[in-house]
Amino acid sequence: MYKTSTYFIKAQIPGVTQKDLVDLYKRELEIQSVNNISADVNTISFINNFFRFIPTKSANKFSSFSQGKIEIVDEADEFGIYFQATTTRVFASAGLMAALAALLCLFNDGFNFFCLIVGAIVFVLLVIISFISTTISFPVYFTGLRNNIEEELRSAGH
């Protein structure tokens, strides 16, 4: 389970509501091409389909996550933004790429254990790279998203 959080100080964006934040975070998920998004009063839930790959310049920042939620909690002086998601999609994506690498090797060299080892190495490397990338880059993105939303709210007069 992957978790990160941030917050909005209410005094810095007077008049903003929990619904405003839910709408803005939901919009960001839509921009990022996340599928199966649903929202209620304070929570946005999402599920990323496994076989949906978006080959665009700005990759889906949520692509490592199979499913997750963003919960917006109205606290005394701030709105807490809590992100929680499962990263099992990393294993599935890495497994697919590793299987393709092993199949290509098998087609070229015939059946041998070297091809299976190549597939295993590709799988391990892709999983490690994905986890490191997510661990380092997602909190930076999530904080940057908060900053962008705060700036948008200030520009809109909140």
ZALOFI-741298 format. One record per atom (N, C-alpha, C): residue number from 0; x, y, z; residue in one letter; atom name. Coordinates in steps of 0.001 Angstrom, whole numbers. Each point is the difference from the previous one (the first is absolute). Layout:
N
+------+---------+---------+---------+------+------+
| lolo |       x |       y |       z | lose | selo |
+------+---------+---------+---------+------+------+
|  NUM |       X |       Y |       Z |    A |   CA |
...
+------+---------+---------+---------+------+------+
***
This chain:
158
+------+---------+---------+---------+------+------+
| lolo |       x |       y |       z | lose | selo |
+------+---------+---------+---------+------+------+
|    0 |     852 |   -1179 |       0 |    M |    N |
|    0 |    -852 |    1179 |       0 |    M |   CA |
|    0 |     895 |    1239 |       0 |    M |    C |
|    1 |    -219 |     867 |    -937 |    Y |    N |
|    1 |     758 |    1235 |    -124 |    Y |   CA |
|    1 |    -821 |    1138 |     601 |    Y |    C |
|    2 |     651 |     859 |     784 |    K |    N |
|    2 |    -702 |    1122 |     628 |    K |   CA |
|    2 |     852 |    1260 |     -82 |    K |    C |
|    3 |    -676 |    1122 |    -186 |    T |    N |
|    3 |     624 |    1313 |     106 |    T |   CA |
|    3 |   -1092 |     994 |     356 |    T |    C |
|    4 |     396 |    1169 |     445 |    S |    N |
|    4 |   -1011 |     992 |     377 |    S |   CA |
|    4 |     555 |    1407 |    -150 |    S |    C |
|    5 |    -908 |     934 |       2 |    T |    N |
|    5 |     322 |    1420 |     -10 |    T |   CA |
|    5 |   -1173 |     725 |     650 |    T |    C |
|    6 |       4 |    1308 |     -19 |    Y |    N |
|    6 |   -1092 |     729 |     644 |    Y |   CA |
|    6 |    -133 |    1393 |    -603 |    Y |    C |
|    7 |   -1158 |     584 |     176 |    F |    N |
|    7 |    -277 |    1393 |    -347 |    F |   CA |
|    7 |    -303 |     739 |    1289 |    F |    C |
|    8 |     664 |    1108 |     254 |    I |    N |
|    8 |    -296 |     827 |    1161 |    I |   CA |
|    8 |   -1200 |     871 |    -366 |    I |    C |
|    9 |   -1062 |    -128 |     744 |    K |    N |
|    9 |   -1249 |     711 |    -313 |    K |   CA |
|    9 |     179 |    1512 |     -66 |    K |    C |
|   10 |     829 |     566 |     860 |    A |    N |
|   10 |     179 |    1457 |      25 |    A |   CA |
|   10 |     640 |     524 |   -1286 |    A |    C |
|   11 |     724 |    -850 |    -697 |    Q |    N |
|   11 |     659 |     422 |   -1229 |    Q |   CA |
|   11 |    -935 |     -23 |   -1211 |    Q |    C |
|   12 |   -1082 |    -742 |     102 |    I |    N |
|   12 |    -980 |     -69 |   -1096 |    I |   CA |
|   12 |   -1415 |      90 |     586 |    I |    C |
|   13 |    -335 |    1178 |     539 |    P |    N |
|   13 |   -1307 |     154 |     640 |    P |   CA |
|   13 |   -1140 |    -268 |    -987 |    P |    C |
|   14 |   -1030 |    -623 |     508 |    G |    N |
|   14 |   -1184 |    -262 |    -807 |    G |   CA |
|   14 |      29 |   -1314 |    -747 |    G |    C |
|   15 |    1133 |    -667 |     -52 |    V |    N |
|   15 |      56 |   -1277 |    -702 |    V |   CA |
|   15 |    -739 |   -1057 |     829 |    V |    C |
|   16 |    -667 |    -890 |    -694 |    T |    N |
|   16 |    -752 |   -1055 |     679 |    T |   CA |
|   16 |     601 |   -1365 |    -320 |    T |    C |
|   17 |    -412 |    -955 |     769 |    Q |    N |
|   17 |     408 |   -1371 |    -224 |    Q |   CA |
|   17 |    -447 |    -448 |   -1394 |    Q |    C |
|   18 |   -1193 |     397 |    -419 |    K |    N |
|   18 |    -510 |    -353 |   -1326 |    K |   CA |
|   18 |     871 |     591 |   -1098 |    K |    C |
|   19 |     467 |    1247 |     179 |    D |    N |
|   19 |     901 |     608 |    -984 |    D |   CA |
|   19 |    1249 |    -866 |    -191 |    D |    C |
|   20 |     568 |    -441 |    1098 |    L |    N |
|   20 |    1210 |    -812 |     -71 |    L |   CA |
|   20 |    -278 |   -1365 |    -610 |    L |    C |
|   21 |   -1113 |    -606 |     357 |    V |    N |
|   21 |    -372 |   -1283 |    -611 |    V |   CA |
|   21 |    -122 |     159 |   -1509 |    V |    C |
|   22 |    -673 |    1048 |    -440 |    D |    N |
|   22 |    -177 |     234 |   -1442 |    D |   CA |
|   22 |    1336 |     204 |    -705 |    D |    C |
|   23 |     904 |     757 |     611 |    L |    N |
|   23 |    1290 |     282 |    -633 |    L |   CA |
|   23 |     895 |   -1236 |     -56 |    L |    C |
|   24 |      14 |    -791 |    1057 |    Y |    N |
|   24 |     795 |   -1236 |     -26 |    Y |   CA |
|   24 |    -612 |   -1011 |    -969 |    Y |    C |
|   25 |   -1308 |     -56 |     -67 |    K |    N |
|   25 |    -656 |    -894 |    -959 |    K |   CA |
|   25 |     349 |     417 |   -1425 |    K |    C |
|   26 |      -6 |    1287 |    -251 |    R |    N |
|   26 |     363 |     510 |   -1325 |    R |   CA |
|   26 |    1427 |    -418 |    -367 |    R |    C |
|   27 |     908 |      73 |     955 |    E |    N |
|   27 |    1382 |    -394 |    -262 |    E |   CA |
|   27 |     102 |   -1480 |    -362 |    E |    C |
|   28 |    -752 |    -841 |     684 |    L |    N |
|   28 |      -8 |   -1422 |    -352 |    L |   CA |
|   28 |    -500 |    -190 |   -1432 |    L |    C |
|   29 |   -1007 |     750 |    -386 |    E |    N |
|   29 |    -516 |     -88 |   -1366 |    E |   CA |
|   29 |    1047 |     474 |   -1004 |    E |    C |
|   30 |     690 |    1092 |     297 |    I |    N |
|   30 |    1059 |     512 |    -878 |    I |   CA |
|   30 |    1105 |   -1045 |    -158 |    I |    C |
|   31 |     302 |    -719 |    1061 |    Q |    N |
|   31 |    1053 |   -1013 |     -20 |    Q |   CA |
|   31 |    -456 |   -1313 |    -653 |    Q |    C |
|   32 |   -1212 |     -32 |    -536 |    S |    N |
|   32 |    -551 |   -1176 |    -696 |    S |   CA |
|   32 |    -170 |   -1212 |     905 |    S |    C |
|   33 |    -280 |     251 |    1258 |    V |    N |
|   33 |    -320 |   -1089 |     924 |    V |   CA |
|   33 |   -1424 |    -438 |    -316 |    V |    C |
|   34 |    -249 |   -1293 |      -8 |    N |    N |
|   34 |   -1360 |    -448 |    -282 |    N |   CA |
|   34 |    -733 |    -377 |    1282 |    N |    C |
|   35 |   -1283 |    -147 |    -127 |    N |    N |
|   35 |    -871 |    -415 |    1101 |    N |   CA |
|   35 |     159 |     889 |    1237 |    N |    C |
|   36 |    -322 |    1268 |    -178 |    I |    N |
|   36 |      93 |     988 |    1079 |    I |   CA |
|   36 |   -1391 |     203 |     585 |    I |    C |
|   37 |     -82 |     -11 |    1312 |    S |    N |
|   37 |   -1268 |     319 |     660 |    S |   CA |
|   37 |     305 |     901 |    1192 |    S |    C |
|   38 |    -957 |     851 |     322 |    A |    N |
|   38 |     209 |     937 |    1098 |    A |   CA |
|   38 |   -1247 |      79 |     860 |    A |    C |
|   39 |     207 |     202 |    1277 |    D |    N |
|   39 |   -1112 |     291 |     901 |    D |   CA |
|   39 |     348 |    1283 |     748 |    D |    C |
|   40 |    -532 |     185 |    1161 |    V |    N |
|   40 |     148 |    1252 |     734 |    V |   CA |
|   40 |    1462 |     377 |     236 |    V |    C |
|   41 |     822 |    -949 |     419 |    N |    N |
|   41 |    1387 |     343 |     329 |    N |   CA |
|   41 |    1041 |    -965 |    -558 |    N |    C |
|   42 |    -395 |    -933 |    -858 |    T |    N |
|   42 |     936 |   -1002 |    -489 |    T |   CA |
|   42 |    -153 |    -199 |   -1506 |    T |    C |
|   43 |    1133 |     -44 |    -691 |    I |    N |
|   43 |      26 |    -350 |   -1412 |    I |   CA |
|   43 |     673 |   -1366 |     -82 |    I |    C |
|   44 |    -683 |    -967 |    -576 |    S |    N |
|   44 |     553 |   -1336 |    -176 |    S |   CA |
|   44 |     281 |    -218 |   -1476 |    S |    C |
|   45 |     994 |    -842 |    -288 |    F |    N |
|   45 |     312 |    -296 |   -1387 |    F |   CA |
|   45 |     527 |   -1415 |    -148 |    F |    C |
|   46 |    -141 |    -510 |   -1209 |    I |    N |
|   46 |     562 |   -1287 |    -385 |    I |   CA |
|   46 |     653 |     204 |   -1361 |    I |    C |
|   47 |    1247 |    -425 |    -136 |    N |    N |
|   47 |     690 |      32 |   -1282 |    N |   CA |
|   47 |    -153 |   -1364 |    -661 |    N |    C |
|   48 |    -588 |     -45 |   -1171 |    N |    N |
|   48 |     -78 |   -1252 |    -739 |    N |   CA |
|   48 |    1404 |    -449 |    -366 |    N |    C |
|   49 |     240 |   -1295 |      60 |    F |    N |
|   49 |    1336 |    -524 |    -256 |    F |   CA |
|   49 |     450 |     239 |   -1443 |    F |    C |
|   50 |    -844 |    -263 |    -959 |    F |    N |
|   50 |     418 |      55 |   -1397 |    F |   CA |
|   50 |    -172 |    1368 |    -642 |    F |    C |
|   51 |    -126 |    1021 |     780 |    R |    N |
|   51 |    -121 |    1335 |    -560 |    R |   CA |
|   51 |    1325 |     728 |     160 |    R |    C |
|   52 |     667 |     212 |   -1115 |    F |    N |
|   52 |    1263 |     719 |      -8 |    F |   CA |
|   52 |    -198 |    1282 |    -786 |    F |    C |
|   53 |     472 |    1090 |     532 |    I |    N |
|   53 |    -152 |    1318 |    -625 |    I |   CA |
|   53 |    1368 |     433 |    -522 |    I |    C |
|   54 |     231 |    -148 |   -1308 |    P |    N |
|   54 |    1315 |     371 |    -557 |    P |   CA |
|   54 |      76 |    1488 |    -333 |    P |    C |
|   55 |     -38 |     837 |    1009 |    T |    N |
|   55 |      66 |    1436 |    -229 |    T |   CA |
|   55 |    1236 |     580 |     667 |    T |    C |
|   56 |     275 |    1236 |    -333 |    K |    N |
|   56 |    1154 |     683 |     564 |    K |   CA |
|   56 |    -116 |     114 |    1521 |    K |    C |
|   57 |   -1191 |     373 |     475 |    S |    N |
|   57 |    -181 |      94 |    1446 |    S |   CA |
|   57 |    -675 |   -1283 |     482 |    S |    C |
|   58 |     805 |    -889 |     512 |    A |    N |
|   58 |    -495 |   -1310 |     427 |    A |   CA |
|   58 |    -944 |     131 |    1186 |    A |    C |
|   59 |    -839 |    -956 |     142 |    N |    N |
|   59 |    -930 |     -81 |    1110 |    N |   CA |
|   59 |     808 |    -141 |    1295 |    N |    C |
|   60 |     -47 |    1017 |     828 |    K |    N |
|   60 |     766 |      -1 |    1250 |    K |   CA |
|   60 |    -518 |   -1061 |     973 |    K |    C |
|   61 |   -1195 |    -507 |    -258 |    F |    N |
|   61 |    -609 |   -1005 |     868 |    F |   CA |
|   61 |     137 |   -1404 |    -593 |    F |    C |
|   62 |     816 |    -168 |   -1041 |    S |    N |
|   62 |      55 |   -1270 |    -726 |    S |   CA |
|   62 |     577 |   -1154 |     813 |    S |    C |
|   63 |     742 |     267 |    1035 |    S |    N |
|   63 |     554 |   -1078 |     828 |    S |   CA |
|   63 |   -1037 |    -610 |     933 |    S |    C |
|   64 |   -1131 |     666 |     141 |    F |    N |
|   64 |    -984 |    -417 |     991 |    F |   CA |
|   64 |   -1159 |    -743 |    -642 |    F |    C |
|   65 |    -343 |   -1134 |     558 |    S |    N |
|   65 |   -1140 |    -783 |    -484 |    S |   CA |
|   65 |   -1309 |     659 |     396 |    S |    C |
|   66 |     -59 |     383 |    1236 |    Q |    N |
|   66 |   -1184 |     678 |     523 |    Q |   CA |
|   66 |     411 |     845 |    1186 |    Q |    C |
|   67 |    -805 |     994 |     282 |    G |    N |
|   67 |     347 |     852 |    1120 |    G |   CA |
|   67 |   -1074 |    1017 |     296 |    G |    C |
|   68 |     334 |     882 |     918 |    K |    N |
|   68 |    -949 |    1048 |     364 |    K |   CA |
|   68 |     745 |    1221 |     512 |    K |    C |
|   69 |    -641 |    1127 |    -200 |    I |    N |
|   69 |     458 |    1262 |     560 |    I |   CA |
|   69 |   -1097 |     455 |     951 |    I |    C |
|   70 |     342 |     100 |    1262 |    E |    N |
|   70 |    -986 |     411 |    1004 |    E |   CA |
|   70 |     324 |    1420 |     448 |    E |    C |
|   71 |   -1010 |     854 |     -15 |    I |    N |
|   71 |     156 |    1392 |     399 |    I |   CA |
|   71 |    -731 |     184 |    1322 |    I |    C |
|   72 |     778 |     246 |    1057 |    V |    N |
|   72 |    -545 |      59 |    1354 |    V |   CA |
|   72 |     -24 |    1454 |     462 |    V |    C |
|   73 |   -1175 |     444 |     406 |    D |    N |
|   73 |    -185 |    1360 |     511 |    D |   CA |
|   73 |     413 |      16 |    1464 |    D |    C |
|   74 |    1178 |     567 |     266 |    E |    N |
|   74 |     523 |      76 |    1351 |    E |   CA |
|   74 |    -137 |    1440 |     493 |    E |    C |
|   75 |     388 |     275 |    1209 |    A |    N |
|   75 |    -227 |    1313 |     619 |    A |   CA |
|   75 |     547 |    1159 |    -836 |    A |    C |
|   76 |    1279 |     -14 |    -316 |    D |    N |
|   76 |     628 |    1129 |    -690 |    D |   CA |
|   76 |     453 |    -336 |   -1422 |    D |    C |
|   77 |    -244 |   -1230 |    -423 |    E |    N |
|   77 |     489 |    -412 |   -1310 |    E |   CA |
|   77 |    -876 |   -1100 |    -587 |    E |    C |
|   78 |     219 |    -231 |   -1283 |    F |    N |
|   78 |    -575 |   -1159 |    -668 |    F |   CA |
|   78 |    1140 |    -987 |    -201 |    F |    C |
|   79 |    -101 |   -1168 |     609 |    G |    N |
|   79 |     992 |   -1047 |    -193 |    G |   CA |
|   79 |    -320 |    -766 |   -1269 |    G |    C |
|   80 |    1000 |    -236 |    -826 |    I |    N |
|   80 |    -166 |    -743 |   -1251 |    I |   CA |
|   80 |     800 |   -1281 |     156 |    I |    C |
|   81 |    -694 |   -1131 |      70 |    Y |    N |
|   81 |     631 |   -1287 |     272 |    Y |   CA |
|   81 |    -162 |    -919 |   -1207 |    Y |    C |
|   82 |    1123 |    -424 |    -548 |    F |    N |
|   82 |      11 |    -897 |   -1156 |    F |   CA |
|   82 |     418 |   -1382 |     462 |    F |    C |
|   83 |    -736 |   -1002 |    -467 |    Q |    N |
|   83 |     289 |   -1384 |     355 |    Q |   CA |
|   83 |    -305 |    -849 |   -1225 |    Q |    C |
|   84 |     919 |    -880 |    -388 |    A |    N |
|   84 |    -224 |    -821 |   -1196 |    A |   CA |
|   84 |     810 |   -1287 |      65 |    A |    C |
|   85 |    -424 |    -965 |    -791 |    T |    N |
|   85 |     741 |   -1253 |    -126 |    T |   CA |
|   85 |     883 |      83 |   -1243 |    T |    C |
|   86 |    1180 |    -570 |      88 |    T |    N |
|   86 |     953 |      53 |   -1100 |    T |   CA |
|   86 |     110 |   -1329 |    -748 |    T |    C |
|   87 |   -1006 |    -827 |      67 |    T |    N |
|   87 |      74 |   -1306 |    -662 |    T |   CA |
|   87 |      63 |     114 |   -1515 |    T |    C |
|   88 |    -407 |    1125 |    -539 |    R |    N |
|   88 |      77 |     184 |   -1449 |    R |   CA |
|   88 |    1456 |     -13 |    -469 |    R |    C |
|   89 |     917 |     389 |     857 |    V |    N |
|   89 |    1428 |     -43 |    -328 |    V |   CA |
|   89 |     416 |   -1429 |    -327 |    V |    C |
|   90 |    -440 |    -953 |     808 |    F |    N |
|   90 |     366 |   -1399 |    -229 |    F |   CA |
|   90 |    -606 |    -527 |   -1296 |    F |    C |
|   91 |   -1251 |     356 |    -245 |    A |    N |
|   91 |    -654 |    -466 |   -1218 |    A |   CA |
|   91 |     664 |     578 |   -1243 |    A |    C |
|   92 |     300 |    1280 |      16 |    S |    N |
|   92 |     662 |     637 |   -1147 |    S |   CA |
|   92 |    1398 |    -572 |    -216 |    S |    C |
|   93 |     755 |    -155 |    1074 |    A |    N |
|   93 |    1344 |    -566 |    -106 |    A |   CA |
|   93 |     -67 |   -1445 |    -480 |    A |    C |
|   94 |    -993 |    -742 |     479 |    G |    N |
|   94 |    -161 |   -1389 |    -432 |    G |   CA |
|   94 |    -307 |     -98 |   -1480 |    G |    C |
|   95 |    -832 |     900 |    -503 |    L |    N |
|   95 |    -320 |       8 |   -1428 |    L |   CA |
|   95 |    1238 |     291 |    -832 |    L |    C |
|   96 |     767 |    1001 |     399 |    M |    N |
|   96 |    1228 |     344 |    -736 |    M |   CA |
|   96 |    1034 |   -1123 |      89 |    M |    C |
|   97 |     125 |    -622 |    1153 |    A |    N |
|   97 |     938 |   -1106 |     168 |    A |   CA |
|   97 |    -414 |   -1191 |    -854 |    A |    C |
|   98 |   -1298 |    -268 |     -57 |    A |    N |
|   98 |    -486 |   -1095 |    -836 |    A |   CA |
|   98 |     293 |     271 |   -1474 |    A |    C |
|   99 |    -193 |    1241 |    -431 |    L |    N |
|   99 |     315 |     355 |   -1387 |    L |   CA |
|   99 |    1488 |    -167 |    -290 |    L |    C |
|  100 |     842 |     419 |     924 |    A |    N |
|  100 |    1447 |    -153 |    -178 |    A |   CA |
|  100 |     376 |   -1482 |     -78 |    A |    C |
|  101 |    -569 |    -811 |     870 |    A |    N |
|  101 |     292 |   -1434 |      -6 |    A |   CA |
|  101 |    -508 |    -651 |   -1290 |    A |    C |
|  102 |   -1186 |     404 |    -471 |    L |    N |
|  102 |    -533 |    -561 |   -1249 |    L |   CA |
|  102 |     858 |     372 |   -1201 |    L |    C |
|  103 |     444 |    1239 |     -44 |    L |    N |
|  103 |     881 |     409 |   -1098 |    L |   CA |
|  103 |    1292 |    -817 |      12 |    L |    C |
|  104 |     536 |    -202 |    1166 |    C |    N |
|  104 |    1206 |    -816 |     134 |    C |   CA |
|  104 |    -275 |   -1439 |    -429 |    C |    C |
|  105 |   -1144 |    -536 |     404 |    L |    N |
|  105 |    -360 |   -1370 |    -368 |    L |   CA |
|  105 |    -178 |    -148 |   -1511 |    L |    C |
|  106 |    -589 |     999 |    -646 |    F |    N |
|  106 |    -187 |     -59 |   -1449 |    F |   CA |
|  106 |    1340 |      34 |    -731 |    F |    C |
|  107 |     954 |     741 |     543 |    N |    N |
|  107 |    1314 |     109 |    -644 |    N |   CA |
|  107 |     902 |   -1198 |     286 |    N |    C |
|  108 |     -10 |    -493 |    1219 |    D |    N |
|  108 |     955 |   -1029 |     416 |    D |   CA |
|  108 |    -626 |   -1364 |     268 |    D |    C |
|  109 |   -1302 |    -129 |     -84 |    G |    N |
|  109 |    -635 |   -1252 |     386 |    G |   CA |
|  109 |     -74 |     -85 |    1518 |    G |    C |
|  110 |    -590 |   -1059 |     500 |    F |    N |
|  110 |    -189 |    -121 |    1445 |    F |   CA |
|  110 |    1322 |    -281 |     686 |    F |    C |
|  111 |     347 |     859 |     948 |    N |    N |
|  111 |    1138 |    -241 |     882 |    N |   CA |
|  111 |    -189 |     836 |    1261 |    N |    C |
|  112 |     752 |    -343 |    1001 |    F |    N |
|  112 |    -165 |     679 |    1294 |    F |   CA |
|  112 |     515 |    1434 |     -28 |    F |    C |
|  113 |     898 |     296 |    -923 |    F |    N |
|  113 |     508 |    1356 |    -117 |    F |   CA |
|  113 |   -1154 |     977 |    -247 |    F |    C |
|  114 |    -940 |    -387 |    -833 |    C |    N |
|  114 |   -1153 |     869 |    -303 |    C |   CA |
|  114 |    -857 |     235 |    1236 |    C |    C |
|  115 |    -155 |   -1021 |     809 |    L |    N |
|  115 |    -770 |     164 |    1235 |    L |   CA |
|  115 |     735 |     916 |     982 |    L |    C |
|  116 |    1316 |    -122 |      21 |    I |    N |
|  116 |     799 |     872 |     866 |    I |   CA |
|  116 |    -106 |    1441 |    -477 |    I |    C |
|  117 |      34 |     215 |   -1325 |    V |    N |
|  117 |    -168 |    1346 |    -550 |    V |   CA |
|  117 |   -1346 |     570 |     444 |    V |    C |
|  118 |   -1059 |    -783 |    -111 |    G |    N |
|  118 |   -1326 |     444 |     438 |    G |   CA |
|  118 |     -27 |     355 |    1472 |    G |    C |
|  119 |     635 |    -816 |     828 |    A |    N |
|  119 |      33 |     259 |    1444 |    A |   CA |
|  119 |     784 |    1276 |     314 |    A |    C |
|  120 |    1112 |     190 |    -692 |    I |    N |
|  120 |     811 |    1211 |     220 |    I |   CA |
|  120 |    -783 |    1241 |    -418 |    I |    C |
|  121 |    -658 |     -70 |   -1157 |    V |    N |
|  121 |    -812 |    1135 |    -462 |    V |   CA |
|  121 |   -1091 |     305 |    1021 |    V |    C |
|  122 |    -660 |   -1030 |     508 |    F |    N |
|  122 |   -1060 |     188 |     987 |    F |   CA |
|  122 |     531 |     706 |    1249 |    F |    C |
|  123 |    1078 |    -501 |     562 |    V |    N |
|  123 |     560 |     571 |    1229 |    V |   CA |
|  123 |     435 |    1446 |    -231 |    V |    C |
|  124 |     691 |     252 |   -1107 |    L |    N |
|  124 |     454 |    1364 |    -285 |    L |   CA |
|  124 |   -1166 |     967 |    -167 |    L |    C |
|  125 |   -1022 |    -404 |    -729 |    L |    N |
|  125 |   -1153 |     882 |    -200 |    L |   CA |
|  125 |    -747 |     276 |    1304 |    L |    C |
|  126 |    -135 |   -1002 |     843 |    V |    N |
|  126 |    -667 |     197 |    1294 |    V |   CA |
|  126 |     812 |     967 |     864 |    V |    C |
|  127 |    1314 |    -200 |      53 |    I |    N |
|  127 |     848 |     884 |     807 |    I |   CA |
|  127 |     -54 |    1429 |    -529 |    I |    C |
|  128 |     130 |     155 |   -1300 |    I |    N |
|  128 |     -41 |    1333 |    -602 |    I |   CA |
|  128 |   -1345 |     670 |     264 |    I |    C |
|  129 |   -1084 |    -735 |    -152 |    S |    N |
|  129 |   -1335 |     566 |     229 |    S |   CA |
|  129 |    -193 |     424 |    1449 |    S |    C |
|  130 |     427 |    -833 |     935 |    F |    N |
|  130 |    -154 |     349 |    1410 |    F |   CA |
|  130 |     860 |    1204 |     383 |    F |    C |
|  131 |    1226 |      36 |    -485 |    I |    N |
|  131 |     869 |    1142 |     298 |    I |   CA |
|  131 |    -582 |    1266 |    -615 |    I |    C |
|  132 |    -426 |    -108 |   -1250 |    S |    N |
|  132 |    -581 |    1156 |    -684 |    S |   CA |
|  132 |   -1235 |     510 |     735 |    S |    C |
|  133 |    -879 |    -906 |     379 |    T |    N |
|  133 |   -1220 |     386 |     707 |    T |   CA |
|  133 |     328 |     599 |    1363 |    T |    C |
|  134 |     909 |    -616 |     721 |    T |    N |
|  134 |     358 |     467 |    1335 |    T |   CA |
|  134 |     622 |    1391 |     -34 |    T |    C |
|  135 |     785 |     274 |   -1037 |    I |    N |
|  135 |     670 |    1293 |     -87 |    I |   CA |
|  135 |    -886 |    1047 |    -674 |    I |    C |
|  136 |    -609 |    -352 |   -1119 |    S |    N |
|  136 |    -672 |    1031 |    -805 |    S |   CA |
|  136 |   -1446 |     271 |     400 |    S |    C |
|  137 |    -736 |    -980 |     497 |    F |    N |
|  137 |   -1413 |     243 |     279 |    F |   CA |
|  137 |    -214 |    1015 |    1119 |    F |    C |
|  138 |     721 |     -53 |    1117 |    P |    N |
|  138 |    -202 |    1040 |    1024 |    P |   CA |
|  138 |     308 |    1408 |    -522 |    P |    C |
|  139 |    1002 |     105 |    -876 |    V |    N |
|  139 |     335 |    1299 |    -596 |    V |   CA |
|  139 |   -1161 |     465 |    -879 |    V |    C |
|  140 |    -516 |    -901 |    -827 |    Y |    N |
|  140 |   -1151 |     326 |    -852 |    Y |   CA |
|  140 |   -1207 |     390 |     860 |    Y |    C |
|  141 |    -285 |    -771 |    1049 |    F |    N |
|  141 |   -1183 |     219 |     829 |    F |   CA |
|  141 |      71 |    1353 |     711 |    F |    C |
|  142 |    1186 |     370 |     478 |    T |    N |
|  142 |     182 |    1312 |     625 |    T |   CA |
|  142 |    -105 |    1109 |   -1049 |    T |    C |
|  143 |     574 |    -231 |   -1169 |    G |    N |
|  143 |    -115 |     968 |   -1093 |    G |   CA |
|  143 |   -1442 |     193 |    -431 |    G |    C |
|  144 |    -760 |   -1090 |     -24 |    L |    N |
|  144 |   -1422 |      77 |    -325 |    L |   CA |
|  144 |    -728 |     853 |    1035 |    L |    C |
|  145 |     309 |    -201 |    1262 |    R |    N |
|  145 |    -606 |     810 |    1057 |    R |   CA |
|  145 |     315 |    1474 |    -219 |    R |    C |
|  146 |    1254 |     298 |    -327 |    N |    N |
|  146 |     401 |    1388 |    -249 |    N |   CA |
|  146 |    -754 |     584 |   -1192 |    N |    C |
|  147 |    -149 |    -780 |   -1065 |    N |    N |
|  147 |    -734 |     469 |   -1181 |    N |   CA |
|  147 |   -1470 |     255 |     317 |    N |    C |
|  148 |    -598 |    -891 |     769 |    I |    N |
|  148 |   -1406 |     173 |     388 |    I |   CA |
|  148 |    -150 |    1233 |     885 |    I |    C |
|  149 |     913 |     180 |     939 |    E |    N |
|  149 |     -56 |    1179 |     873 |    E |   CA |
|  149 |     103 |    1286 |    -828 |    E |    C |
|  150 |     908 |      23 |    -955 |    E |    N |
|  150 |     164 |    1171 |    -867 |    E |   CA |
|  150 |   -1269 |     243 |    -831 |    E |    C |
|  151 |    -581 |   -1071 |    -520 |    E |    N |
|  151 |   -1246 |     126 |    -770 |    E |   CA |
|  151 |   -1125 |     560 |     869 |    E |    C |
|  152 |     -93 |    -471 |    1237 |    L |    N |
|  152 |   -1031 |     492 |     904 |    L |   CA |
|  152 |     212 |    1477 |     340 |    L |    C |
|  153 |    1236 |     379 |     197 |    R |    N |
|  153 |     286 |    1429 |     277 |    R |   CA |
|  153 |    -347 |     856 |   -1198 |    R |    C |
|  154 |     321 |    -460 |   -1199 |    S |    N |
|  154 |    -295 |     754 |   -1232 |    S |   CA |
|  154 |   -1503 |     140 |    -211 |    S |    C |
|  155 |    -754 |   -1015 |     466 |    A |    N |
|  155 |   -1451 |      19 |    -153 |    A |   CA |
|  155 |    -671 |     842 |    1091 |    A |    C |
|  156 |     786 |     544 |     906 |    G |    N |
|  156 |    -558 |     867 |    1023 |    G |   CA |
|  156 |    -367 |    -670 |    1308 |    G |    C |
|  157 |     466 |   -1219 |     210 |    H |    N |
|  157 |    -270 |    -685 |    1282 |    H |   CA |
|  157 |     972 |     441 |    1035 |    H |    C |
+------+---------+---------+---------+------+------+
***
